[in-house]
Amino acid sequence: MQVAPSGDWRHAAQRQNPALRSARAQHDDLLMPEIQRVWQANRQVYGADKVGRPLNREGLRVARCTVERLMKRLGLEGVRRGKGVRTTVPDQAVPCPLDRVNRPFKADRPNPLWVSDFT
């Protein structure tokens, strides 16, 4: 892999002295344990919105998108509410019901035949 020497030296210097890292990276290092603490304290079900609220109440000013980004980096996910979608899987062995309407049909006047479905 081709890497410019200046980038390699900068990376090595930042590993030895974390104070040389960007302000965002330093702030992320402070926030990640706090995000993990709040998430663990709330039974690992809180998403980014609910993790960010207590942090802001405690005086750590943090945006929701920052919490989302750091939770993704830490591998933390909130629990989604609601039931999963359950679709109908037709049984191919069962024969189809009889077509009592004799489709396709043509009505010669309005309302001679009503159709309903009880599936």
WOUR-V259153 format. One record per helix or strand of 2 or more residues. SS is the DSSP state (~ for helix, > for strand). FROM is the first residue (numbers start at 1). TO is the last residue. If there is no record, write none. Layout:
BEGIN
SS|FROM|TO  SS|FROM|TO
END
This chain:
BEGIN
~|5|16  ~|18|20  ~|23|41  ~|48|57  ~|64|74
END
